[in-house]
Amino acid sequence: MSEQVPDLPLLRGALVNALDEAAVLRDLLGLVFWAAEAVPGPKAAPLTRGALLALDRLDLLVGHLETARAHIAASPKNIR
């Protein structure tokens, strides 16, 4: 039984799309952080902390996506 080879151009495209979406999410989380800073009273701190935690998690996700992209870039181009 032969091993199925992934469609590398399709994977590259999916990773680029995922990184683009991550950039949009970063902008949106920045807006949430900015808005949380304007909330008066004790509700501001949890909102700000939540936005910062989400940004940290997004950074981890982007790191994983970049690692996957590097592995795909290093793979042989003429696998079939």
N, CA and C of each residue as an Amber inpcrd file, in Angstrom:
protein
   240
   0.8410000  -1.1610000   0.0000000   0.0000000   0.0000000   0.0000000
   0.8990000   1.2410000   0.0000000   0.6880000   2.1380000  -0.9340000
   1.5320000   3.3290000  -1.0090000   1.0040000   4.4210000  -0.0850000
   1.9420000   5.2060000   0.4260000   1.5750000   6.3010000   1.3200000
   1.0340000   7.4630000   0.4900000  -0.0660000   8.0420000   0.9310000
  -0.6550000   9.1620000   0.2230000   0.1800000  10.4170000   0.4630000
   0.5270000  11.1090000  -0.6180000   1.3520000  12.3060000  -0.5400000
   0.4400000  13.5280000  -0.5120000   0.6550000  14.4260000   0.4300000
  -0.1950000  15.6180000   0.5060000   0.0460000  16.5440000  -0.6790000
  -0.9530000  17.2930000  -1.0220000  -0.8520000  18.2910000  -2.0850000
  -0.1580000  19.5220000  -1.4980000   1.1540000  19.6520000  -1.7370000
   1.9300000  20.7190000  -1.1180000   1.4530000  22.1220000  -1.4930000
   1.1170000  22.3870000  -2.7420000   0.5980000  23.7320000  -3.0300000
  -0.6920000  24.0380000  -2.2760000  -1.5360000  23.0440000  -2.1140000
  -2.7760000  23.2360000  -1.3550000  -2.4630000  23.5310000   0.1120000
  -1.5120000  22.7910000   0.6820000  -1.1150000  23.0280000   2.0680000
  -0.4960000  24.4160000   2.2420000   0.3540000  24.8130000   1.2930000
   0.9550000  26.1520000   1.3650000  -0.1210000  27.2190000   1.3360000
  -1.0850000  27.0640000   0.4440000  -2.1810000  28.0230000   0.3470000
  -2.9990000  28.0870000   1.6280000  -3.2550000  26.9210000   2.2190000
  -4.0180000  26.8880000   3.4650000  -3.2540000  27.5860000   4.5880000
  -1.9470000  27.4060000   4.6330000  -1.1450000  28.0650000   5.6620000
  -1.1130000  29.5760000   5.4640000  -0.9900000  30.0190000   4.2290000
  -1.0100000  31.4590000   3.9520000  -2.3590000  32.0410000   4.3690000
  -3.4350000  31.3440000   4.0380000  -4.7700000  31.8130000   4.4460000
  -4.8970000  31.8640000   5.9640000  -4.3820000  30.8520000   6.6480000
  -4.4520000  30.8260000   8.1040000  -3.6440000  31.9720000   8.7120000
  -2.4840000  32.2750000   8.1480000  -1.6770000  33.3900000   8.6490000
  -2.3570000  34.7270000   8.3860000  -3.0290000  34.8490000   7.2500000
  -3.8030000  36.0690000   6.9720000  -4.9220000  36.2450000   7.9920000
  -5.6160000  35.1620000   8.2980000  -6.6900000  35.2250000   9.2890000
  -6.1330000  35.5660000  10.6750000  -4.9630000  35.0410000  10.9860000
  -4.3380000  35.3580000  12.2680000  -4.0230000  36.8520000  12.3560000
  -3.6040000  37.4500000  11.2500000  -3.3340000  38.8890000  11.2420000
  -4.6140000  39.6830000  11.4970000  -5.7190000  39.2450000  10.9140000
  -7.0060000  39.9080000  11.1510000  -7.4070000  39.7600000  12.6200000
  -7.2390000  38.5550000  13.1570000  -7.5650000  38.3320000  14.5690000
  -6.7070000  39.1970000  15.4840000  -5.4370000  39.3780000  15.1360000
  -4.5630000  40.2280000  15.9420000  -5.1070000  41.6580000  15.9830000
  -5.5400000  42.1670000  14.8210000  -6.1260000  43.5090000  14.7710000
  -7.3980000  43.5960000  15.6110000  -8.2540000  42.5890000  15.4960000
  -9.4990000  42.5910000  16.2730000  -9.2250000  42.5220000  17.7760000
  -8.2690000  41.7010000  18.1650000  -7.9330000  41.6170000  19.5900000
  -7.3110000  42.9210000  20.0840000  -6.5820000  43.5910000  19.2160000
  -6.0640000  44.9080000  19.5750000  -7.1850000  45.8890000  19.8390000
  -8.2400000  45.8090000  19.0310000  -9.4090000  46.6630000  19.2660000
 -10.1090000  46.3090000  20.5740000 -10.2110000  45.0290000  20.8750000
 -10.8240000  44.6110000  22.1430000  -9.9990000  45.1450000  23.3140000
  -8.6850000  45.0370000  23.2080000  -7.8160000  45.5540000  24.2680000
  -8.0100000  47.0620000  24.4300000  -8.0090000  47.7640000  23.3270000
  -8.1960000  49.2250000  23.3420000  -9.5500000  49.5840000  23.9690000
 -10.5980000  48.8760000  23.5860000 -11.9270000  49.1410000  24.1370000
 -11.9710000  48.8040000  25.6270000 -11.3040000  47.7350000  26.0360000
 -11.3030000  47.3470000  27.4400000 -10.6300000  48.4080000  28.2960000
  -9.6440000  49.0570000  27.7510000  -8.9580000  50.1150000  28.4960000
  -9.9020000  51.2850000  28.7880000 -10.9280000  51.4490000  27.9670000
 -11.8670000  52.5630000  28.1380000 -13.0460000  52.2160000  29.0490000
 -13.1620000  50.9400000  29.4400000 -14.2710000  50.5270000  30.3000000
 -13.9980000  51.0170000  31.7260000 -14.9460000  51.7400000  32.2920000
 -14.7310000  52.2170000  33.6480000 -14.9890000  51.1160000  34.6790000
 -14.3520000  51.2480000  35.8010000 -14.6410000  50.3560000  36.9110000
 -13.8670000  49.0580000  36.8770000 -14.2980000  48.1120000  37.6870000
 -13.5560000  46.8630000  37.8680000 -13.6710000  45.8830000  36.6860000
 -14.5410000  46.1630000  35.7390000 -14.6870000  45.2480000  34.6020000
 -13.5510000  45.4070000  33.5920000 -12.8190000  46.4980000  33.6640000
 -11.7540000  46.7520000  32.6960000 -10.6210000  45.7330000  32.8060000
 -10.2100000  45.4280000  34.0240000  -9.0550000  44.5380000  34.2220000
  -9.2610000  43.1440000  33.6130000 -10.3950000  42.4850000  33.8680000
 -10.5650000  41.1560000  33.2590000 -10.6450000  41.2110000  31.7300000
 -11.2690000  42.2470000  31.1910000 -11.3520000  42.3700000  29.7340000
  -9.9660000  42.5870000  29.1320000  -9.1890000  43.4540000  29.7510000
  -7.8320000  43.7120000  29.2680000  -6.9840000  42.4520000  29.3610000
  -7.0810000  41.7680000  30.5030000  -6.3110000  40.5330000  30.6820000
  -6.7420000  39.4650000  29.6770000  -8.0250000  39.3560000  29.4420000
  -8.5080000  38.3910000  28.4480000  -7.9790000  38.6820000  27.0580000
  -7.9620000  39.9550000  26.6760000  -7.4270000  40.3200000  25.3600000
  -5.9470000  39.9900000  25.2680000  -5.1990000  40.2580000  26.3310000
  -3.7660000  39.9500000  26.3240000  -3.5090000  38.4450000  26.2780000
  -4.3020000  37.6830000  27.0260000  -4.1640000  36.2230000  26.9830000
  -4.4880000  35.6830000  25.5900000  -5.5230000  36.2250000  24.9740000
  -5.8830000  35.7920000  23.6210000  -4.7640000  36.1320000  22.6400000
  -4.1430000  37.2960000  22.7900000  -3.0190000  37.6650000  21.9220000
  -1.8430000  36.7120000  22.1230000  -1.5850000  36.3110000  23.3640000
  -0.5170000  35.3360000  23.6190000  -0.8040000  34.0060000  22.9400000
  -2.0490000  33.5430000  23.0430000  -2.4270000  32.2760000  22.4030000
  -2.3250000  32.3780000  20.8800000  -2.6980000  33.5380000  20.3510000
  -2.5910000  33.7640000  18.9070000  -1.1250000  33.7220000  18.4780000
  -0.2360000  34.2910000  19.2880000   1.1940000  34.2270000  18.9770000
   1.6830000  32.7800000  18.9220000   1.2030000  31.9490000  19.8580000
   1.5710000  30.5290000  19.8250000   1.0700000  29.8600000  18.5540000
  -0.1670000  30.1540000  18.1850000  -0.7360000  29.5740000  16.9700000
   0.0640000  29.9940000  15.7350000   0.3990000  31.2600000  15.6520000
   1.1810000  31.7530000  14.5070000   2.5410000  31.0580000  14.4690000
   3.1370000  30.8460000  15.6370000   4.4060000  30.1220000  15.6880000
   4.2810000  28.7110000  15.1350000   3.2040000  28.0340000  15.4790000
   2.9760000  26.6790000  14.9440000   2.7560000  26.7100000  13.4340000
   2.0170000  27.6990000  12.9760000   1.7890000  27.8190000  11.5330000
   3.0920000  28.1070000  10.7860000   3.9270000  28.9640000  11.3510000
   5.2170000  29.2740000  10.7240000   6.1240000  28.0460000  10.7020000
   6.0860000  27.2500000  11.7600000   6.8630000  26.0170000  11.7920000
   6.3860000  25.0560000  10.7090000   5.0710000  24.9150000  10.5760000
   4.5250000  24.0440000   9.5310000   4.9230000  24.5450000   8.1530000
   4.8760000  25.8570000   7.9590000   5.2620000  26.4130000   6.6580000
   6.7310000  26.1430000   6.3720000   7.5880000  26.2400000   7.3720000
   9.0140000  25.9520000   7.1880000   9.2330000  24.4840000   6.8210000
   8.4840000  23.5880000   7.4580000   8.6150000  22.1570000   7.1340000
   8.1580000  21.8820000   5.7050000   7.0900000  22.5280000   5.2930000
   6.6110000  22.3320000   3.9190000   7.6190000  22.9010000   2.9280000
   8.1770000  24.0660000   3.2440000   9.1640000  24.6780000   2.3500000
  10.4130000  23.8140000   2.2160000  10.7570000  23.0760000   3.2760000
  11.9440000  22.2280000   3.2570000  11.6950000  20.8670000   2.6140000
  10.4430000  20.5360000   2.3650000  10.1370000  19.2210000   1.7850000
  10.4860000  19.2120000   0.3060000  10.7600000  18.0200000  -0.2200000
  11.0700000  17.9140000  -1.6490000   9.9050000  18.4360000  -2.5040000
  10.2430000  19.2100000  -3.5200000   9.2260000  19.8430000  -4.3570000
   8.6210000  18.8920000  -5.3920000   9.3450000  17.8400000  -5.7400000
   8.8970000  16.9870000  -6.8360000   8.3830000  15.6340000  -6.3650000
   7.7530000  15.6000000  -5.1940000   7.1260000  14.3470000  -4.7230000
   5.8590000  14.0880000  -5.5310000   5.6840000  12.9200000  -6.0120000
   4.4660000  12.5000000  -6.7280000   4.2900000  11.0240000  -6.5960000
